[in-house]
Amino acid sequence: MALTVAASRLAERKLRDNQARRAQIVSAARRIAELEGWSNVTVRRLSDEISYSQPVLYSHFASREEILAAVAIEGFQELGLALEKARKPAKRANAIESVAAAYLQFAASSPALYEVMFSLGLSVPFDDAATPPQMHFAFSQLLELFNVHGSKSAVLSELFWGSLHGIAELTRTRRFPPSRQKQRIATLVELFTFKS
């Protein structure tokens, strides 16, 4: 019995250590990307940054793409929490505006994270059985805004998301002037409130 308890504790400790190492790798990747861009996030650079050998990194992630996918999935969890925080206390009329503002704030405040979530061509699937729960959670915050529309709720949510993503990207790349952002949000909300 004592041997079983000791083995169980050892397995738990090993799991915690593995999770901590994975979190450290993901955190280092985010830090490098925010300061220097995703092209500088390499396995070699991460190895130097966190003082683990490359084989140790590869024991947690099979490739650089897997590291970037882990960062993206973490980003979707954070985006989902930000949208939920904006949506829940708001009344129905204000929820669309609150969520739109929260989405655009998230994209503006974490440009490298937002880029890896949407612009680096990762093979993280959307809307199928293999979609990570963090991505479902983020999208569910948009679905909640339009759930009164029955069969159209998913399409309305996708159109709203597409509009927000377009605004975020065009603002990030300086094709939309930041000075009109409040007006863009107000007009988008008006369009989607009319539909609702």
SVG drawing of the C-alpha trace seen along z (x, -y; Angstrom):
<svg xmlns="http://www.w3.org/2000/svg" viewBox="-35 -60 56 62">
<polyline fill="none" stroke="black" stroke-width="0.4" points="0.0,0.0 2.8,-2.5 4.5,-1.6 1.4,-2.4 0.9,-5.8 4.6,-6.7 4.3,-5.7 1.1,-7.8 2.8,-10.8 5.8,-10.4 3.5,-10.2 1.6,-13.3 4.8,-15.2 6.1,-14.2 2.9,-15.4 3.1,-18.7 6.7,-19.1 5.8,-18.4 2.9,-20.8 5.2,-23.5 7.8,-22.9 5.2,-23.2 3.8,-26.4 7.4,-27.8 8.0,-27.0 4.7,-28.6 5.4,-31.6 8.9,-32.1 7.5,-31.8 4.9,-34.5 7.5,-36.7 10.0,-36.4 7.2,-37.0 5.8,-40.1 9.3,-41.6 10.8,-40.3 8.1,-38.6 7.3,-35.0 10.1,-34.5 12.5,-34.6 10.6,-31.9 12.7,-28.9 13.3,-25.7 17.0,-26.7 16.1,-30.2 13.5,-28.8 16.1,-26.3 18.6,-29.1 15.9,-31.3 14.7,-28.8 17.9,-26.8 16.5,-23.4 18.1,-21.4 16.4,-21.0 15.6,-17.3 13.8,-18.4 11.7,-20.8 11.0,-18.1 9.9,-15.8 7.0,-18.3 6.3,-19.5 7.1,-17.6 7.7,-20.7 7.8,-24.5 4.3,-24.4 3.0,-22.5 4.5,-25.2 2.8,-27.9 -0.5,-26.0 -0.2,-25.7 0.2,-29.5 -2.8,-30.0 -5.0,-27.7 -4.0,-29.6 -4.8,-32.8 -8.3,-31.5 -8.9,-30.7 -7.8,-34.3 -10.0,-35.8 -13.0,-33.7 -12.5,-34.9 -12.3,-38.5 -15.4,-38.2 -17.3,-36.4 -16.3,-39.1 -17.6,-41.8 -20.8,-39.9 -22.1,-38.6 -22.8,-41.8 -24.1,-43.7 -27.7,-44.0 -28.8,-42.5 -28.7,-45.8 -25.2,-46.6 -23.7,-43.1 -22.9,-43.3 -21.1,-46.6 -19.2,-45.4 -18.1,-42.2 -17.0,-44.1 -14.9,-46.5 -13.4,-43.7 -12.5,-41.7 -10.8,-44.7 -9.0,-45.6 -7.7,-42.1 -6.4,-42.1 -4.8,-45.6 -3.2,-44.8 -1.6,-41.5 -0.8,-41.8 1.7,-38.9 -0.7,-36.6 -3.6,-37.6 -1.3,-37.0 -0.5,-33.5 -4.2,-32.8 -5.4,-33.9 -2.6,-34.8 0.1,-32.2 -1.6,-29.3 -1.5,-26.8 -3.3,-23.5 -5.4,-24.0 -8.9,-23.0 -12.0,-25.2 -15.5,-23.8 -14.9,-20.1 -14.5,-17.2 -10.8,-18.0 -11.3,-21.6 -9.8,-22.3 -12.3,-23.2 -10.7,-26.6 -11.6,-27.6 -15.2,-26.4 -15.3,-28.4 -14.2,-31.6 -16.7,-31.2 -19.5,-30.3 -19.2,-33.8 -20.2,-35.2 -23.0,-32.5 -24.5,-33.7 -25.0,-37.2 -27.2,-35.8 -28.8,-32.7 -32.3,-34.1 -32.1,-33.6 -32.2,-29.9 -30.8,-28.4 -29.2,-31.7 -27.3,-32.2 -24.1,-30.4 -24.1,-32.3 -24.7,-35.7 -21.9,-34.8 -19.5,-34.0 -20.4,-37.2 -19.9,-39.3 -16.6,-37.5 -15.5,-38.0 -16.3,-41.7 -14.4,-42.1 -11.4,-40.2 -11.4,-42.4 -11.5,-45.5 -8.7,-44.2 -6.5,-43.2 -7.0,-46.4 -6.4,-48.5 -3.3,-46.5 -1.8,-46.9 -2.7,-50.6 -5.1,-50.4 -7.9,-51.7 -7.1,-54.9 -7.4,-54.4 -9.3,-57.7 -12.5,-56.1 -12.5,-53.0 -15.3,-54.1 -17.4,-55.0 -16.7,-51.6 -17.8,-49.8 -20.9,-51.9 -21.9,-51.2 -21.1,-47.5 -23.3,-47.3 -26.1,-49.1 -25.9,-46.7 -26.0,-43.6 -28.6,-45.0 -30.9,-45.7 -30.6,-42.1 -31.4,-41.0"/>
</svg>
